[in-house]
């Protein structure tokens, strides 16, 4: 069957795009990227230009981007008249209408759009039905993925309200929402918070984000059946049925070992302090997670958190003033050097030999630097009674390193 071609919509580009988004949502149930991905994938296989039209005949994806948003009158005719196919003949071609075969796309028993294959009838009719079936399969897969993503979003919203938010202020409603998701909030649970140690480094690139997703899938798999996992700000909040500390630490150890072996990524894990309230337990696990990162430990329980515990309760101004008073008028570069020395010293448990090896300097040189630190601050890190002064400064500096650079530069100008 022949037809006289297609014309551009008279709508503006913005209006066409608005319509395009609307029709995808109500018709094909595809994201813009999803529809475009399908036509590009099919086009690469068949070696022809491919267009996808929505239920009203507008081009919503194409291997020729200039056609996106235009009205394909042939597709509209095919849909309105329920035609099995429609071919735009060579004689009817125009600058906006090219020879090609158009076939209906069906999903769940209904026509949801049209797939168009540019080319002469004899060239495209042979694999037209194959292309149609490929597109329908890809659409079905996309729809199923969308359903899974929607289900995950609903679950995440529930977990956010329950664990992080104030969901327990309305326990009746929360209980009903949990019941609908197959979750009994009355079951005693424990919480751990986990993430990659160099989280910002991985999150800053697309490849790094993909790797983090794989790490999260591995962690969720190891958490086992019955566990609940919420992704929040690059962290994983993992809820497991109530168990002793030893089992929690063993699970954290398995996650750390598996991720390091499989992805060469070090994990940081914080474990709660056995609080009955899930929101309190999350707060404990999160503090332990932060402290583990600051203390250069991979796994830390809330009960093991000591000096780090109250650092997040202090304002940045208080931390900056503490550092400023201790190190007087040091520049930011000098502060960084002193903090690097202190980290090596504390990580080596005060061993001058081990610390000097970490810093790649002679032991005598380290001794001289520690004497200079005493002269500068009035405190001696080698004395147990005074070491805490520097340990707190080190923790504070990790928290507000960027802010200290600005403060030091202002002080330097003054």
N, C-alpha and C positions, 0 to 999 in steps of 0.2 A: 504494500500500500504506500502510495506516495503522498508527500505533503509539502507545502510551499515554504517551509523554513521557520525561522524564529526571529523575534525582534527584541531589541534592548528595552528594558522597562523605562518608563519616563520618570520614575522616581529618582531622586538624588542619590548619590553614593551612600550618604548616611542613612537615608530612609531605606534604601535597598538592604543595607547591612542589618538594620534593625529588624526588617521583615525576615531576613535570612536567619537570624538568631531565633526569632519567634517560631518559625516553621520547623527548624531543626528540633526545638524543644518539644513542640506539640506533635510533630510527625515522626521523624526518624529516630528521635531519642538519642541523637549523637551530638557530641561536642563538635565545635568547629574543627579542632585538630583531628578528631576521630574521623570525620567525614573526609577531610583532605587526605589523611593517611590512607584511607581505603582506596580512593581513586588513584593515588600515586602508586600504591602497591599493585593494583590491578593493571594500571597503565604500563608499569615496568615489565609485567609478565607478557602482555599481548602486543606491546610495541605500538600502541595507538593512543591518541588523545581520548581521555575519558571524562565525561561530565556526569555529575549527580544532581538531580533535580528533586525538590521537595514535593509535598502533596498538592501544591498550587502551581507547580511548574517553574519555579525560580531555581536558577543554578546556585547550589549551595556549596559545591566543591568541584574543582576542575584541575586537570593538569595544565590548562591554560588559564592562569589567574585572571586575565582580563575579562573572562566570561562570568566570573563569580558575581552574583547579584542581579544578573539580567534575567528577563522573562523568556523562557523557552516555550513558544506557543505550541510546538509539536508535542512536547511533554504534557502540556495542559490538555490538549485534545485527546491524547492517549488515555489520560486519567478520567476525563469526563465521559468518554465514550466506551471505557473499559476495553480498549483494543489490546490484542495479544502482542502486537508490535506496531511500530510506525517507522517508516524509512523516509528520510529527507532526500529527495532526488537531486542529482547533479544540476539539472536544469533549473531548480528552484533555489540554488545556493545564492547567498548574499554575503556582504562583509560580516554580518553577524549570524549567518546561518550556513552551516557547512554540511556536505553530504554525510549521512551517518544513520546508524540503526539505533532506535530507542526501544527499550523493553521495560515493562513494569517491574518494580521491586515490591515483593510481598513480604509481610512480617506479621505473624500471629493471625493469618487469614485475611489480612487487609492490604490494599495497595498503599504503601507509605511513601512512594517516590518513583523516580524513573532513572534508569542508567542509560547514558548515551555513549555510543562508540563511533568516533569519527572515522570515515572511510567509505569506500565503494561497497555496495551491497554484497557483491560476490566475494569481497575480501573479509567482511566482518560477519556475515550470516553464519558461517561455519562454526565459529566459536562464540556466537552471541549468547546462546543459552548457557554455555559454560561460564562466561563472564557474569551473567545474571545470577547464576547459582553461587559463584564466588562472592559476589557482593552481598547476597542475602545471608550467606554463612558468616561473613565478617560483621554484618550488621547485628546478627543474632548474638555473636560473641561480644560485641561492644555493648549491647543491651544487657547481657548477663553481667558483664564487668561493671556497668553502671549500677545495676541492682546490688551487686556485692559492695561497691563503694558507698552506695547510699546506706546500706545496712551497717557498714563500718562507721559511717558518720553518725548515725543514730546511736550506735553503741558508744562511740567516743564522747558524744555529748552527754550521755547518761553518766559515764564514768567521770567526766569532768565535774559534773554537778555533784556527784556522790563523793568523790575522793578529794578533789581540789576545792570545789566551791562549797556552798552552804546548803547542799541538798538535804542534809539531815534536819534542817529547820522545818521541813515539811515531810516527815518520814512516811506518812501515809501515801502521798503522791509518789514519792521516790520508790516505795515498795511496789506500787502498782506498775510503774514504769519498768522496774527490774523484772517483775513477774512476766511482763509482755516480752521481755528479751531472754527469758529463761534464767534469770539471775536472782538468787535468794540473798538479799542483803543482810539477812540475819545470820548467815553462816560466818563463823569467826575466821578472819583472814589476817595475813601479815603482808607487809609491803616492802619492796625494795625499789630503789631508783638506780638506773644504770645508763651509761652513755659512753661513747668513745672519749678517750682522754683529750685528744686534740680535736674537740668537737667543732670549733669555729673554722679550723683549717679545712676540714672535710666539707662542712656546710657551705663554704664559699664557692664551690665549683659544682657543675652538673654531675661530673664523674664522681666527685666525693659524696654528693647526696645519694646517688644510686648505690654507692658502696655502703652508706649508712643504712639504707633500706634493707640491703642484704644482711647486714649485721643485726638489724632489728628482727628480721624474719628468723634468723638463727637463734637469737635470744628467746623469742616467743616459742619457738619449737622446743627448746630445751626446758622452758618453764613447765611444759607438759599440759595434759588435759586437765580441765577444771580451773586453770589459771586465767586471769584476765589481764590484758596488756593495753595500756594507754600510751600513745605517743604524745608528748607535750614538750615543745621547745627544744627538740633534739634529744630529749631524754625519753627513756622508757620507764613507765611506772608499772611495775609488775605486782599483781595481787595473787597470792597463793593461799591455799587453805592453811589454817593455823598449824604450826609445827615448831619444834625446838630451834634455838639459835644455831645449833650445829648443822641441822638440815638446811637452814637458810644460807649459811656460809658455804656449805658444800655445793648448793645450787649456784651461788654466785661464783664459786671457783670453777664449776663446769662451764659456765658462760664465758668467763674470762679466758680459760684455756682454749675452748673451741674457737672463739673469735680470733684470738691471737694466732692460733695454728692455721686457721682457714683464710683469714684476711690480713694477718700481720698488723692488727690494730689492738692497742691496749685499751682495756675497759676500766672504768671507774664505777664502783658499785657501793651504794649506801643501804644499810639494813635498819629497819625500824627497831624500836625498843619495846616491842610487845604491848603497845597501847591497845585498849579495847576499841576505842573510837577510831574508825578508819581514817578520818581526816587528820586526827592527831598522829596516827601511825605514819601517814604520808609525810607530815611535817618533820617527824623524827628521821625518816629515811632520807628525806631531801637534805636535811642538815648534815647527816652522815655522809651523803654523796658529795656535798660541797666541801666538807672537811677532808674527805679522802683525796679530792683533787688538790687541795691546798697542801696537804701533808705528804703528797707524793706516794700515797698508798693506793693499791688497787681496790681493796675491799675494806670497809670500815663499818662497824656496827655503831648504833647510836650510843650504846653504853660505853664505847671506847673513846667517844669524843670528849676531849678535855678543854684545852684553851681555845680551840677553834669554835666551841659551842656558842659563845656570846659575841663573836666578832660581827656576825650579820645583824645583831641587835644594836650595834653602834653606828652612828651616822658617819658618812664619809668625811665630814668636816673634823670630827673628833679624831679619826684615824690619821688624817693629814696633819693635824696639829701635833699629834704624838710623834710622828716621824720627823716633822720639821724641828721640834724641840730637841729630839735626841741627836739628830744629825746636823743641827744648826744650819749653816748656810751652804750646804753641799749642793752642787749642781745636779741636774737629773742624771747626767752621765755618771757622775761620782756615786750617786745613790744606787744606780743599777749595778755598778761594780761591787759596792759593799754588799748589796743583797745577794749577788751571785756568790760571793765569798761565804756569806752566812748560810745560804742554802747548802753549799757543799759541806760546810762544817757540821751542820745539824744532821744532814743525811748520813754523814760518816760517824754519827754519835760521838762527836768530839775528838775523834782520832785525827791527829795532825798528819800522820803518814797517809791515811786513806784520803783525807780532804785535799792534801797537796797533789796526790795522783789525779784526783778528779779535776782539779784546777790546772793540771799540767805545769806546776811550778815546784821549785825545791822546797823542802820542809822548812829550811831556814828562812826562805822568803816569806812563807806563810806566817811563821812566827813573828817576823818583822811587821807584817801587815796587821796582825792581831794587836800588836803593841800600839801601832798607829791608830787603830780603831779605839783603843782604850783612851789614848790621848785626845782624840776627837770628841768622844762622847762622855768620858768620865766613868765608863763601866767596862768591866773585863768579861768577855764572853766565856772565858775559860773557867770562871768561877760559877759553881752551880747556883749560888744565890743570886747571881746577876745575869745568867744566861737567858732567863725568861724575858728580860727587857728586850733583848734582840730578837727572840723568837716571836714575840708579839709584833714587833716592827716589821719582821719579815712577812707575817700573815697579813698585816694591814696593807703592806705594799703590794702584795699579790692582788688584793681586792681593788685597790684604787691606783694602779700603776699609771694608767692614762691620765687620770686627774692630777697626779703628782708631777707629770711632765709639764702641764700647764702652770701649776702652782710654782714650780721651780723656775720656770722661764720668767714669770712675773716678778718673782723675788730677785732674780738676777738683773732685770731691767731697773728695778728700784735701786 
